[in-house]
């Protein structure tokens, strides 16, 4: 079992640093199976096997893969461990995390995740009832509350109560461990969600976005390889740029920070689909902004197309990346047409990309309207 634990710890370390943990986790699960064959009552082996499945599910979720089976196996293992020892706080904490993982995976697929996130919250509250100073429990509860706030925000509900408790729980986690990068990242996420809520309701989000960047910066100062913190910090600059644009202010400086941030996140984890696709979006936004000012946008558009190629290499059927490439080609064609240059190649690439989307998802509205728009330009 100690051998299995070492392999699982290796997988966790690899996953946190953008590596591929699958081989290490499989070796860890094999060790757990061998232990249970010898000692079916080994609660440690049951718990370790659940941990291996949970880490795999998290990695799959972050890389655009189907994580449902991994998380369900993790939940089954943790529930079995708790049936063997109802007071086992560590297993209760990890059960909450597995439910949180399923919630995040569902959210990434555009599915309703409230039921799963509420089970995660209930699980973490149970942990703190069993062991009020359980390491990591406050931080994980903070993360689940932040996810609930995200769910509320998406449905035009007021997320501030959940965000307030999320911040308080993250602060409690940092009292136990001031170098808890997970707690710092959640603090940043909570500030970011508050900023988005403020922006949507006519309030100035700049202070919230700055607080978010500060939390992400602190996490990265502790561990410069934290891809998620780097990704989310870039996202703050992107959101701030959107707010500035909506106020008819110049978003260029914030967009340049966003592009640099997403490039940094992609350098940390070259297999990050979110970093690649968000980089493409930021480059398109930057290119459009430069074009509107009469400045050359071609470099930004080309960089965005390259990011789409990276996203396509990670997930070949990821529609948002294909649509982003089509939009970038469309914008590049517009710029060439405006300058009296050859625009046909760019528009034809846009047509090809939109047609690919429609072959994967017939009737997709963004692709349908985009294809009609570009074909009309070519006809003219």
C-alpha positions in Angstrom: 0.0 0.0 0.0 2.9 2.4 0.7 4.2 1.6 -2.8 0.7 2.4 -4.2 0.6 5.6 -2.2 4.0 6.7 -3.7 2.8 6.2 -7.3 -0.4 8.1 -6.6 1.5 11.0 -5.0 3.7 11.0 -8.1 0.6 11.3 -10.3 -0.7 14.2 -8.2 2.6 16.0 -8.5 2.7 15.5 -12.3 -0.9 16.7 -12.7 -0.3 19.9 -10.7 2.6 20.8 -12.9 1.0 20.2 -16.2 2.3 16.6 -16.8 0.5 13.5 -17.7 -0.3 11.5 -14.5 -2.0 8.5 -16.1 0.8 5.9 -15.9 1.6 6.8 -12.3 -2.0 6.7 -11.3 -2.6 3.3 -12.9 0.4 1.9 -11.1 -1.0 3.3 -7.9 -4.4 1.7 -8.5 -2.7 -1.6 -9.3 -1.0 -1.5 -6.0 -4.3 -0.8 -4.2 -5.9 -3.8 -5.9 -3.0 -6.0 -4.8 -3.3 -4.8 -1.3 -7.1 -5.4 -1.2 -6.6 -8.9 -2.6 -4.4 -9.6 0.5 -6.4 -7.6 2.9 -10.0 -6.8 1.8 -10.6 -4.7 5.0 -7.7 -2.2 4.3 -9.5 1.1 4.5 -6.3 2.9 3.5 -6.2 1.0 0.2 -9.8 1.8 -0.5 -9.2 5.4 0.2 -6.0 5.5 -1.9 -7.8 3.9 -4.9 -10.5 6.6 -4.7 -7.8 9.3 -4.6 -6.2 7.9 -7.8 -9.5 7.9 -9.6 -10.3 11.5 -8.4 -6.9 12.8 -9.6 -7.5 11.1 -13.0 -10.9 12.6 -13.2 -9.6 16.1 -12.5 -6.9 15.7 -15.1 -9.4 14.4 -17.7 -11.8 17.3 -16.9 -9.1 19.9 -17.4 -8.0 18.4 -20.7 -11.4 18.1 -22.4 -11.8 14.4 -21.8 -14.8 12.4 -20.4 -14.2 12.4 -16.6 -17.6 10.9 -15.5 -16.4 7.3 -14.9 -13.3 8.4 -13.0 -15.2 10.6 -10.6 -17.9 8.0 -10.1 -15.3 5.4 -9.2 -13.7 7.9 -6.8 -17.1 8.6 -5.2 -17.8 4.8 -4.8 -14.4 4.3 -3.2 -14.7 7.1 -0.7 -18.3 6.1 0.2 -17.0 2.6 0.8 -14.2 4.0 3.1 -16.8 6.0 5.0 -19.0 2.9 5.4 -16.0 1.2 7.0 -15.4 4.1 9.3 -18.1 6.8 9.4 -15.8 9.1 11.3 -13.0 9.1 8.7 -12.7 12.8 8.1 -10.2 12.5 5.3 -12.4 10.2 3.2 -15.4 12.6 3.8 -13.2 15.5 2.6 -12.2 13.6 -0.5 -15.8 12.5 -1.2 -16.7 16.2 -1.2 -13.9 16.9 -3.6 -15.0 14.1 -6.0 -18.5 15.6 -6.1 -16.9 19.0 -6.7 -15.0 17.5 -9.6 -18.2 16.1 -11.2 -19.7 19.5 -10.7 -16.8 21.3 -12.5 -16.9 18.7 -15.3 -20.6 19.2 -15.8 -20.1 22.9 -15.8 -17.5 22.6 -18.5 -20.0 20.7 -20.6 -22.7 23.3 -20.2 -24.8 20.9 -17.9 -26.5 21.8 -14.7 -24.1 21.2 -11.8 -26.0 22.6 -8.8 -26.9 19.2 -7.3 -23.3 18.0 -7.5 -21.9 21.1 -6.0 -24.4 21.1 -3.2 -23.4 17.5 -2.4 -19.8 18.7 -2.3 -20.7 21.6 0.1 -22.6 19.2 2.4 -19.6 16.8 2.3 -17.1 19.5 3.4 -19.4 20.8 6.1 -19.6 17.2 7.5 -15.8 17.1 7.5 -15.5 20.3 9.5 -18.2 19.0 11.9 -16.0 15.8 12.4 -12.7 17.7 12.5 -13.0 21.5 12.7 -9.3 22.0 11.9 -9.0 19.3 9.2 -6.2 20.4 6.8 -7.6 21.6 3.5 -11.3 21.3 4.4 -11.9 25.0 4.7 -10.1 25.6 1.4 -12.1 23.0 -0.4 -15.4 24.2 1.0 -14.4 27.7 -0.2 -13.9 26.3 -3.7 -17.3 24.6 -3.7 -19.0 27.8 -2.5 -17.3 29.7 -5.2 -18.6 27.2 -7.8 -22.1 27.7 -6.3 -21.7 31.4 -6.7 -20.7 30.9 -10.4 -23.9 28.8 -10.9 -26.0 31.6 -9.3 -24.3 34.3 -11.4 -25.0 32.3 -14.6 -28.7 32.4 -13.7 -28.8 36.1 -12.7 -29.1 35.2 -9.0 -27.1 37.3 -6.5 -23.9 35.4 -5.7 -22.6 37.7 -3.0 -23.6 35.7 0.1 -21.8 32.5 -1.3 -18.8 34.6 -2.3 -18.6 36.2 1.2 -18.5 32.8 2.8 -16.1 31.5 0.2 -13.7 34.3 1.1 -14.1 33.6 4.8 -13.4 29.9 4.3 -10.3 30.6 2.2 -9.0 33.0 4.8 -9.5 30.2 7.4 -7.6 27.8 5.3 -4.7 30.4 4.9 -4.6 30.8 8.7 -3.7 27.1 8.9 -1.4 27.2 5.9 -0.3 30.7 4.7 1.3 29.1 1.6 -1.9 27.3 0.5 -1.8 28.2 -3.2 -5.2 26.5 -3.7 -6.8 28.9 -1.1 -5.1 31.9 -2.8 -6.4 30.8 -6.2 -9.9 30.4 -4.8 -9.7 33.9 -3.3 -8.7 35.2 -6.7 -11.6 33.3 -8.3 -14.1 34.7 -5.8 -12.9 38.3 -6.4 -13.2 37.6 -10.2 -16.8 36.4 -9.8 -17.7 39.5 -7.7 -16.1 41.7 -10.4 -18.2 40.0 -13.1 -21.3 40.5 -11.0 -20.5 44.2 -10.4 -19.8 44.7 -14.1 -23.1 43.2 -15.1 -25.0 45.4 -12.6 -23.5 48.7 -13.5 -20.8 48.8 -10.8 -17.1 49.4 -11.3 -15.3 46.0 -11.1 -11.8 47.3 -11.2 -11.1 46.9 -7.5 -12.4 43.3 -7.5 -10.3 42.4 -10.6 -7.2 44.0 -9.0 -7.7 42.0 -5.8 -8.1 38.9 -8.0 -4.8 39.5 -9.8 -3.1 40.2 -6.4 -4.3 36.8 -5.1 -3.2 35.0 -8.3 0.2 36.8 -8.2 0.8 35.7 -4.6 0.0 32.1 -5.5 2.4 32.2 -8.4 5.1 33.7 -6.2 4.9 30.5 -4.1 4.7 28.2 -7.1 5.5 29.6 -10.6 4.2 26.5 -12.3 0.5 27.0 -11.2 -1.1 26.9 -14.6 -4.6 27.6 -13.3 -3.5 30.7 -11.4 -1.7 32.0 -14.4 -4.8 31.2 -16.6 -7.2 33.0 -14.2 -4.9 36.0 -13.8 -4.9 36.4 -17.6 -8.7 36.1 -17.5 -8.9 39.1 -15.1 -7.2 41.3 -17.7 -9.5 39.9 -20.4 -12.6 40.7 -18.3 -11.3 44.1 -17.5 -10.7 44.8 -21.1 -14.3 43.8 -21.9 -15.6 46.2 -19.3 -13.4 49.1 -20.7 -14.7 48.4 -24.2 -18.3 48.5 -23.0 -17.6 51.9 -21.5 -16.0 53.0 -24.8 -12.6 53.2 -23.2 -9.4 51.8 -24.7 -8.9 48.2 -23.7 -5.6 47.7 -25.5 -3.3 47.6 -22.5 -5.4 45.1 -20.6 -5.7 42.9 -23.8 -1.9 42.9 -24.2 -1.6 41.7 -20.6 -4.3 39.1 -21.2 -2.5 37.8 -24.3 0.9 37.6 -22.5 -0.8 35.9 -19.5 -2.5 33.2 -21.6 0.8 32.6 -23.4 2.4 32.2 -20.0 -0.3 29.7 -18.9 0.2 27.7 -22.1 3.9 27.6 -21.5 3.3 26.1 -18.1 0.9 23.6 -19.5 1.1 23.1 -23.3 -1.9 20.7 -23.1 -4.2 23.3 -21.5 -7.2 23.6 -23.8 -8.5 26.6 -21.8 -5.2 28.5 -22.2 -5.1 27.9 -26.0 -8.7 28.7 -26.7 -8.7 31.8 -24.5 -5.5 33.0 -26.1 -7.2 32.8 -29.4 -10.1 34.8 -28.2 -7.9 37.5 -26.6 -5.8 37.7 -29.8 -9.0 38.2 -31.8 -10.2 40.9 -29.4 -6.8 42.6 -29.6 -6.7 42.4 -33.4 -10.2 43.9 -33.7 -9.3 46.7 -31.3 -6.1 47.6 -33.2 -8.1 47.5 -36.5 -10.7 49.9 -35.1 -7.9 52.3 -34.3 -6.4 52.0 -37.8 -3.4 50.0 -36.5 -2.2 46.7 -38.1 -4.0 43.7 -36.5 -2.4 41.0 -38.6 0.1 39.9 -36.0 -2.6 39.5 -33.4 -4.9 37.6 -35.8 -2.0 35.2 -36.8 -1.1 34.6 -33.2 -4.8 33.7 -32.5 -4.9 31.3 -35.4 -1.7 29.6 -34.1 -3.5 29.2 -30.7 -6.4 27.6 -32.5 -4.1 25.1 -34.1 -2.7 24.3 -30.6 -6.3 23.8 -29.3 -7.1 21.6 -32.3 -4.1 19.4 -31.5 -5.4 19.0 -27.9 -9.1 18.4 -28.8 -9.7 18.2 -32.6 -13.4 18.5 -32.4 -13.5 21.4 -29.9 -16.1 23.6 -31.6 -15.2 26.9 -29.8 -11.6 26.7 -31.1 -12.8 25.9 -34.7 -15.3 28.8 -34.6 -12.6 31.1 -33.2 -10.3 30.3 -36.1 -13.1 30.9 -38.6 -13.8 34.3 -36.9 -10.1 35.2 -37.0 -9.9 34.4 -40.7 -13.0 36.4 -41.4 -11.5 39.4 -39.5 -8.2 39.0 -41.4 -10.1 39.0 -44.7 -11.9 42.2 -43.7 -8.6 43.9 -42.9 -7.0 42.8 -46.2 -10.1 43.9 -48.1 -10.0 47.3 -46.5 -6.4 47.7 -47.5 -7.0 46.6 -51.1 -5.1 43.4 -50.6 -6.0 39.9 -51.6 -8.7 38.7 -49.1 -9.9 35.6 -50.8 -7.6 33.1 -49.1 -8.6 34.3 -45.6 -12.3 34.2 -46.4 -12.0 30.7 -47.9 -10.3 29.5 -44.8 -13.1 31.0 -42.7 -15.7 29.1 -44.9 -13.8 25.9 -44.5 -13.7 26.2 -40.7 -17.4 27.1 -40.4 -18.3 24.2 -42.7 -16.3 21.9 -40.4 -18.3 23.1 -37.4 -21.5 22.4 -39.2 -20.3 18.9 -40.1 -19.8 18.2 -36.4 -22.9 20.0 -35.2 -25.5 20.7 -37.9 -27.3 23.9 -37.5 -24.9 25.4 -35.0 -26.1 29.1 -35.0 -22.7 30.8 -34.8 -21.3 28.8 -37.7 -24.5 29.1 -39.7 -24.6 32.9 -39.5 -20.8 33.2 -39.9 -20.8 31.0 -43.1 -23.6 33.1 -44.6 -21.8 36.3 -43.8 -18.5 35.2 -45.3 -20.1 33.7 -48.4 -21.8 37.0 -49.0 -18.5 38.9 -48.8 -16.9 36.4 -51.3 -19.9 36.9 -53.7 -19.4 40.7 -53.6 
